[in-house]
């Protein structure tokens, strides 16, 4: 199938089975076009989300579809309106929504036509959920990829981590289940396996293995379609067992090996003829006459003896003068008149029929691994050398092949190169057949909740694959132990025999979920009885989050110390300020929720609560002193005992001054005296006061200042309508702008400034509202004109007439 005859490779499957990556690599290996159909739907979904078009707004979605162009460039990258799409179409937001947007009939119809247009024009690999059933039901090659839910979720979770997307494994798995439900139940082109599709379970497969399986199937079908006749015995390129990749590996290795035994002409065909007579190309009986360092002299009843190199004898073979051996006559006379003999070729001819029979009938033979060579191992098979490729030694990769040298195994002859006289054997074929037999036995008796023993075959980040005897099951990391583990290797080792319980399997028993922790008592059973509230426990900090720390107090039992339960007195901003992972600590059980498998712990409860006796220690009216620990806009926090703070509100700092910010009177670190106003033990609040250390001068204001009393005051604040002044005892009063001078001024700042001393008389006392009004003009009514003139000379108007607002200042309320 070349360019003149395009074909379609359809790869369907659910999300997380590896279909997109597999399809991309298959296309790359075959050198054909890759159409990422999932990316097409993602691109449209991304555009719809970017335009904030709801899934219910079908009219807007169809209008958007008409103005959207989705295509592919030469690099098989999807283009959205001519722009290459990147990680934005793989975001969790798009992932959650794509199934819903792609389920719209018109959207699918439009994009399917684009896919068909591309696929009909050139050989293409497409992946999706309905390629083999809807888009290209006539596709020559159809594959359907499946995988365990937990494995799929773990794969997608790792993808999101690489992209820097914050999510959890639980959220990813739930999203996969929702997508599967939507994709499988939509009216148009639901997720279904085509009846003629080849199913590939990718749970235990690497991407390379997935790609290889697809390519092998495509290669096998293609070869079958191009064969015109079947050769009688094509032993050169015939492989009884194994994949196309195996055959290619063996052929490549043979190029390096050369002829293990170089046999001329039709010598094999004459095996079985009479050994009597000495003729070239015959096997005859000879007698050993002499043994030299490098050769052995053999008499075959010819006019002269022939020499055989010592290297043709096995290293451990005893060579005895007078003993008889079979030899192959290569030449009766060479250029120097010598008889040319070979023992190796005689050995090969002698066992050829056995090997040929084993090859044709797929019989098991026994062979010993003798030495390591490039690409594999040399095997002693019936006394002659055969080749065992590295890929055919075991079901999985062998760490050190040298450890197998000298061992004898059951093998099968899988290829014989008659022209080059090379024999290829396989141990993997024997193991696979045995595994298949055992698999049948296991599947017949497999039941849920069944306890079985198995061997750890492979370890991944998300779990371990257990060989139950011909069939593998997945022991997920979450089913290994009730306690927290970071990697499966903490629980199991490769090759280890483990006892597991069957948790679940699908109808075809192709995927088996196993558990190990389920064989042990559940650690949360009767937890409330074992750890009643108030119990003091010991444990190790295993995890720290923003809101608290998890402590393992028993195997598989973790309790949470919330950040609020770490200190009675300190405001802990983050648990890491108090605890570290791995730290051994003591704590107190606060609450047990057995059904929810939650335990609340506290460490502050290990010490007495300083607030328990606070009301008796600090009753209202008690005088205390402390250091100002912090300032806020509304007041100052004072530590009056270790771990206990009180608040002095700005309104409780002075009887007479209006404090805008506590920094006007105090600063952080100052030590101040104050009085307790109130204590709220439940809310852990204490109200303090500085002004209550003194009597309230407003209580005796009418005694200290009567109406018309003359006073001297200092201007402390300027207002547009007057000034605020301070009297000797700290009480503040107000003088209106019209009462400041007999001359006209628009605002006080025309003639006065903060700090100026002015005489005045009390004009009004408003004790309930704590207000005092004064007048300079009334003061000078009964004074000499010279005294008034002196005052006026000091406060002459500047004529600017600028108000506070004119000057860009905020007016200050009285």
N, C-alpha and C positions, 0 to 999 in steps of 0.2 A: 504494500500500500504506500505509494509514493505521493508526490505532490500532485500528480495527474489524477489520483484517485483519493481524494480527501476522506478522512474518517473522523468519528467523534469518540472521545473517551469521556464517559459521564461518571462523575464521582459524587455520590449523594451521602448524606448523613446528618446527624444532629450536630449542634454546636459543641465544640470541644473534642471532637473525635479526630481532629488533625486533617480534615479533608482539604482545607485550603492550602496548607503547607505542603501536603502530599501532592496535590494537583499541580502546584507551582513547580515543584522539583521534578515531577514526571514530565511536564512540558519542557522544562529546561534540558532534561536528559535526552528526550526524544527530539529536541530541536523544533518543537511545534508551538502554536499559539496557545496561550493560557487566558481563558476568559473567567475572571473572578466575579461570578454572578452575585455572590453575597455582597461584594463591595459596591456593585451597582445599586442594590436596594439600600445599602447603608448610605451611599452618597445622596440618594433622593431623600432618605429620612433625615439626614443631616441638614439638607437645604430646607426641608419643611420645618424642622425644629428651629433653625436660624431665623425663619420668617415668622416664628411663633404661631404656626397654623395648627389648630387642634385636629385630632384624628376624627372628630365628629364633623368638622367643616369640610365635607367632601367636595363641595363646589370650588372652594379655594384651592384644595389639593389638586384637583384636576386642571385648574387654570395654571397652577404652578408647574404641573407636569408638562403642559404644552410648551412652556417657555424654557424647559430644562433639556440640556443635551448631555447624554452620558455616553462616553466612548472609551477606547483604549489606544495607547500610543505603542510605538515599536518595542518598548520595554515591558509590555503587558501591564502597565500601570493604568488605573482607572482615572478618567478625566471627568470632572464635573464642570460643565460649561467651559471646557478648554483648559482648566486648571487641575494639576495633579493633586489627587487626594492623599492625605497623610494620616497621622495618628488621630486627627479629629473625628474621622468616621469610625474609629474603634473605641471611642469613649464609652463609659458605662451608660450615659444618657442615651446615646444612639443604640447601644446594645439592648437596652430595655425596651426601646420603642420600635425597633426595626421590624419585628414580627407583626406588629399591628398595622404599620404603614404599608408593608409589603403584602398584606392580606387584602388590600383594596383591589377589586377585580381589574379596574382599568389600569392601575399601576402595573400589575403583573402582566397583563396583556401587552402593554406598550413595551416593557423591558424584555419580555420573552421574544418579541419580534426582533429587537436589536440583537439578542443573543443568537437567534436562528440565522439572521443575516450574516453575522460574522462566521458562525460555524459551518454554514453551507458553502462558504467560499474557500475555506482552507481547513486543513487538519487542525483540530482544536481539542484542548482539555478543558472541561467545564466542571465546576463543583457547585453544589447547592443542596436543595432539599427536594427538588422535583425535576432534575435534569433528565434522569432516565425514564420518568413516568409521563412527563408533560412536555418539556422543552424539546427533547430529542428522544422520543420513545423508540426510534429506529436506530439509535446509537449502536455501533458495532461492539463496543466494550462498555459494560456497565458494572459499577462497583458500589457497594453500600457499606459505609464504615460505621462501626458501633464501638462503644467503650463504656466501662463502668461509670456511673454518675459521679462518684467521688473522684475518680481519676480525671474525668472531664472538667470537673469544677476546679481541681488543683491546677490543671494546665492553664485554664482561663485566668485563675487567680495570679499565677506567675506572670502571665502576659500583662495584666494590669499593674503588677508591681514594677515590671520593667518600664512601663509607661509612666510611672509615678502617680498612678491613680489610687486613692485611698478607698479601700473596701475591705470586706471580710470574706473568709472562705464560705461561711454560712450564707451570706448574701448572694455570692456568686452561684452557689449550688441551687438556691431557691429561684434565682433568675433563670437558670438553665431549665429547671422543671417547668416554670411558667412558659418559657419559649417553646419547649417541646409540646406543651398542651395546646398553645395557640397554633403552632405550625401543623400539628397533627389533626386538628379539628376545623381548620379553616375550610370554607366551601370550595375555593378555587385552589387547585394544585396543592393539596395537603402533603405533608411529609409522609412518604410511603416508600417501601422497598420495591423496586421493580422485580417481577417474578423471575426474570432471567439475569438478575444482578448477582455478582459474586460478593458474598458477605466477608468482610475482613474485620475481625475484632482487634482493635488497636490498643486494648488495655495494657498489654505487656510489650507492645512493639515500640521501637524507636522510630523516628521519622525515616531513617535510612531503610529500616526493615519494611515499613509501609510502602515506600517508593519502590523497593525491590519487588515486593509481591505484585504490585500493579504492573510493573514492567515485565515481570516474568510471564504473567497471564497474557499480556498484550503480545509479547514475543512468541509464546507458544501458539496462540491463535493465528498470528500472522504467518508463522512457518507452516502451519497446517494448510492454510489457504494457498500457499505458493508451491507446495509439493505436488509434483505430477505423478510420481510413482514411488512406491516403497521399495527400497533395496532389500535384497534377500538377507544379507547380514552386513550392515555397515558398522563394523566393529571399531573403525577409527573414530567415528564421531557419535557412537551410540553410548548413552548413559542410562543404565538400568534404573538407578535411583538418583534423586537430587535435582537441583534447579539449574536453569540456564547459567546462572552465575557460577555454580559449581563447575559446570562443564568448561566455561571460559577460564576459570582458575586452573583447572587440570591441564588444559591445552597449553596455557602459558607456562606452567611448570615443566611440561614435557620438553618445551623448547630449551630450557636450561639444563634439564636432566640428561638429554641425549638418549642413547639406547642403553638401558640397563643390561640388556643382552642383545648382541648384534648377531642375528641368525640369518644365514643366506638362503636364497632360493626357496625351494619347496620342501625343505627338510622336515617341517612339521607334518606335511601330508604323507611322508613315507614312514613316519613312526608306526611301528606295528609290523613293518616288513621284517623279514628274517635278518637277524644280526650277523649271519654267517657271511663271510667274504669281506674284503676290505675295499670299499668304494667311497669316493668323496660324497659328503652329504649324508653318510650313514652313522648310526650309533652302534658301536661294537664294544665287546668286552676286552679290557686290556689288563695286563699284570704290571704292578709297580716293581721296577728293577732297581732303581737308585733314587735316593732322596738327597737333593742338594739344598744349599741355602736359599736359592732363588727359583728353583725349578724342581720338577719331579719327572724322572725318566720312566716311560710306560711302553711295554711291548704289546703290540696288537697282531702279532704273527705276520708282520710285513717284513720286507727285506731290511728295514732299519727301524729303530725305536723312535718314538716321538717325545718331545718335551712339553710339559704343561707348566705354566707359571704357578708358583706357590700361592699367588693371590687369588687363584680360582678355587682354592680350597677354603673351607670355613676355618676361622681362626682356632676354634676349639676341636677341629676334626683331627683324629689321629691318623697319621700317614705311615703305613706299615709296609715294608718291602715284602713282596710276595703276595700281597692282597690284591683282589680283583676289583676293578671299578669300571663304570661305563664312561666311554669317551666319544666325542663327536669328531669325525674325520673332516677337517676343513679342506686340506690339500694333501694329496699323496706325495707331491714333491713341490717345494717352493723353488725360488731361483737358485738356491744353493743345494737343492736335492734333499732337503730335510722334510720329514713327515710332520704336518701341522695338525695338532690335536687340541681339543677344548673340553674341559670337564663341565664348565658352567653351561655351555650350550647343550651338552648331553643331559644335564640335570633339568634344563628347561624343557627339552623335548620329552623327557621322561614324565614330567608332571603336567605337560600341556593339556592332555585330555581331561585331567582332573579339573584344571583351571577353566577350560572351555566349558565343561559340563556345569561347574559351579556358576559360571557367568550366565549361561543360557537358562539355567533352571533356578537361578537366584538362591542357591544353597549357601548355608553358613559354613565358613571355613575358619580354621584356627591359624593365627599368625603371631609371630613374636617381633616386637619393635626392636630394631638393632642399632640404628644410628639416625641422628638428626641431619637433615639436608635442607637446602633452600626450598621453601614452600611446604615442607612436611617432614615425613619420617620414612625411612626404608624399613620394610617388613620382610622377615624371613617366612616365605610361604611355600611349604613343601620343599624347603631347601633352596629355593631361588628367591631373588629379590623382587619385591613389589613396592609400589609407591602408595603411601597413605597421606593424602593432602591434609594440611592443617585444619581446614574447615570440616573434614570428615572424621576427626578424632573423637569428638564428643558433641553433645547437644548444645553446649555452651563453651565459651572460650576457656582454654586451659591456661592457668597462670604460668606454669613452667613445664613445657613438653618434655624436657630432659628427665623429669621425675618418672616418666612412663617408660623410658628406655629399659629393655630387658623384660618387660611384662608381656604376657600373652593374652590376646583378646579374641573374641569371636568377631569375624569380619564377613563382608560380602564383596565379591568382585563386581564392581560397577562399570568398569570400562577396560577393554583390551585393545591396544593399538597393534594390530597384526603386522603392519608394515614395519613398525619400529620395535616390536616385541616388548612393549611396556605394559605392565599390569597395574591397574589402579583399584585399590580396595577402600572400603568405608566401614568404619565402626559406627558412625552416626546412624546409618540406615538400620543397623541391627537394633540400636538403642531406641530409635523412633518406632520400629515395629513392636518392640517389647512395651514401649510406653503406650502405644495405641491399644495393645491388648489389655494392659493394666487399666487404661482409661475406661475401656468398656466395662471392666469389672467394677471400677469405682462408681461410675455413673449409674449402674444398675442398682447399687445399694445405697446411693447418696440420699440422705434425708436431712431435713432441718433439725437443728439441736443435736445433731450427731457429733460425737467427739472422735476425732481422728488424729493420727500422727502424720507428720509430713516433714520434708526437708526444705530449709530456706534456700530458694533457688536464685532469687534476685532481691536487692534492696534498693529502693528509690526514696526520694524525699517524702513521698506521701504514704509509704507503706512497704510491705514485703510480699513477694509472691512465693507461695508455699506449694511445693510439689507433693500432692497427695497420693502419688503413685500413678503417673500417666496423665493426670489432669492437675492444672494449677488453680489455686484460689488466691484471692487478694486479702491479705491481712492489713487493713488500713491502720494508719498510725493512731487514729482515735479509738480503735478497738484493741490496742495492744495492752494498755494499762489504764487504770483509773487515775493514776497520778499524771502530772504534766510531764511530757517528754518533748524534746526539741527535734529529735531525729530517730527513725526506726532502729538505727544501729546501736542505740542505747539499750535496746531490748533483745535484739537477735543478731546472730552472725551468719555469714554465708556458710552453707553446708550444715548448719546446726539442725538437729532433730527437735521439733517442737510439737506440743500438743495443742490442738485448736478445736473450736466448735464451729459447725456450719451454721451461719446466721441466715443466709438466704441464697437462692440461685434462681436464674431465669428458667423459663419453660424448657428451653433446649439444653439447660445445664451448661451453657457455654461460659457463663460468668458466675463465679462462686465467691460469695462474701464470707470471710472467716473472722472469728474473734478469738482473743486469748484472755482478755480481762473477764469475759463472761464466765470463765471456768472458776473464778474466785468469788467469794461472797461480796455482794455490793457494799462498798464502804459506807454508804449513806443509810443503810438499813439500821433502824433503831438508834439513829444518831442523836435524837433528842434525849434518849435515856442515858446514852454514854456521855453526852456533853450538855448537862442542864445549864440553864441561864445562871451566870455568876461563877461558873467553873474557871479556874485558872489553868491555862494550857501553855505548852511550849511548842514552838514550830520554827520553820525556816521561811524567810521571805523568798517567794519564787517569782513574783512579778510586781512591777510598780506601774500604775497608771496615773493620769492627772487627778483622779478623784480618790485614790487610795492605794493600798498595798494588799496583795493576796499572800496569805501565809498558809503553808501546808502543815496542818496539825496532826494528820494521820495519812496513811497511804491512800491517795485518791481523794482526800478530803481537804479542801481549801476554804479558808474563811477570809472575809474582807474586813480590813481595818480602814474605815472611811477616814478621810483627812480630818473630819471634824471630831473624830474619836482619838486623836493622837496627843492632844494637849488640852489641859483645863484652861491654861492661861495664855498660851501663844496662839497667834493667828498663823497657822501653818499654810504657806502659799502652795507648796508642792510636797508630796510625801517623800521625795528624794532628799529633802532637807532634814528628815528625821531618820529614815531607814534606807538600807541598800540591799540589793538582791543578794541572797546567800546568807544574810545575817540571821543568826539564831536569836530568837526573842521569846519573851513571855507575853501573854495577853489574857484578857478576860472575855468569856463568852457572854455576849449581850442578848442575842436572839438566834433561835434555830428554826429554819423553815425546811422541814424534812422533804416535803413534796416538791418544793422548788429547788432543793439541793443548794440551800444558801445558809451560811452562818455569818452573823455579824460579830465582829470582835472589836475590842478596844484596848488601848495601852494606857490611856490616861487614867483608867479606872484602877490601875495598880497603885496609884497615889491618892491621898485624901483630896476631896474637892474643896478648894479654898473658899468657894462661895457658900458652902453648906452652913457655916456659922457667921456669915458676913453681917446678917441683920443684928445679931447680938453684939458683935464686935464693933460695928459702926452704926449706932443708932442715929437718927436725925438729930442734928445739933452738935454732934461730936466734932471736935477740932482735930484736924489731921494736917500733915505736911507731906509733900512728895515732890518728885522731879517731873517736870513737864517732858513727856515722852514724844508728843506729836502735836502739831497745830493743824486745825482745819478752819475753813472760812466761818464756821458757826461756833467755834470754841477751842479749848485746849484740853488734851488728855493728860491726866496726871496719874502716875503710878503711886498709889498710896500704900500698897503692900505687894509683896512678890506675886506677880501674875495677876494683880487686880488693879484695873484702871478706873478712874472716875472722870467725868466730863464737867468742866467749868464752861457753861454757855457764855457767849459774849454779853448777854443781858445780865449775867450774875457777876460781872467783873467790877462794876463801879456803880455806886448809887447816883452819881452826879454826871458822869460823862457818857455820851452816846458812842459806844465802841463799834466801829465798822468791821474791824478785824482784830483778832487777839494779839497779833504782832505789834499793835499800838502800845500794849502794856507789858507783854512777856515775850520770851523767846525760848526755843527748844533747849532743854538742859537746865533752865532756871529752876531753883527750888522755891516753892511757894507754900504759904500757909493758907488753909481754906477750911470751910465748914461743910459737913454733910447735910444736904437738904433732903434727899430721898434715896432709898435702896429698893431695887426691884430684883430679887434673887432669881426669879424665873427667867427674866430676860437678861439677867446678868448686867445690870446697869446701875451706876451710882451717879447721882447728881450732886455736884459740888458748887460752892460759892466762895468767891474772894470778898465780895462786898459785905457779906454778912458778918465778917470779922469786926465791922464798925457799925455804929448806930446810923440809921438812915437820917441824914440831915433834913430831909423834907418833913420828917415828923415834927420838927421844931421850927419850921421855916417862918411861921407867923410870929414866933417869939424872937427869932434872930433878926427878922426884917419886917418892919411894919410899913404900911403905905406911906409915902412921902419921906421915908428914911433915905438919907444921903449915903451913897456908897461910891467907892472907886473900883472900877472893873477893867479887865483886859480883853481886847477883841481877840477871839480864838478862831472864828470862822466868818467868812464873808458870804453874804447872800445878796441877790439882786434887790430884794425888798427890805434888807436890813442886815444887822450883824448879830452874831452870837457872842456873848461876853461871859467871862468867868469871874465870880466873886471870890472873896477871901477863903471861904469854906469849901470851895470847889463847885458850888452850885452854879449852874449856867442859866443866863437870862437872855432875853431878846430885846433889842432896841430897833424900832422901825426906822427906815431911812429918813422919814420926815421928822423924827425925834432926835436925830444925830446932830443937826446943826440948824441955825436959823437961816442960813443961806440955802439956795436951791441947788441940789445935786440930783442927778438922775439915778445914780447907783452909788453905794457906799465907797466903792473903790475909786471914785473921783477925788475923794479927800481923805480917805482913811486906809489903813493897812493892818494886817494881822500883827498883833503885838502892841498896838497903840493902847495907851492907858487913857480912859475917859471917865469924867465924873458923871454921876447920874443919880436920879431919885427913883425909888420903887413906885411904879404907878399902878400895878395890879399883881395880886398873888392868886394863882389857881392851883391850890394844893392837891385836889383830887387828880388833876391831869398833870401835876408836877411841872407847871409852867410859871415863869416869873417874867413880867414885862417891866422895862425901865425906860426913862426918858432923860436925855441930856438937855433938851430945850427947856423942860420944866425945872431942871436943876438951876439954870441961869436966870429964871424969872425973878428971883429974890437976891441976885448977886449984882455986884458993881459992874458997870458997863466995861470998865477997864479989864476986868477978869474975863468977861465974855469975848472982848476983842482979842485978848491974848490967845484964847482957845481957837478963835476963828483964824487968826494968823497962822497957827500951827496946822490947821486943816483947811487950807485954801483949795477950792475946786480946781482940777486940772483942765476941765472942759472937754475931756475925751468922750465922756458919756457912754463908754463901752460897758455893756452888760456882760455877765458871765457867758451867755450864749454867743454874744458877739466875739468874745475872746476865744470861742471854741471849747469852753469848759462846761461840764454838766452842772446844772444848778443843784445845790445841796438842800434837801428837805430839812425843815426845822425839826 
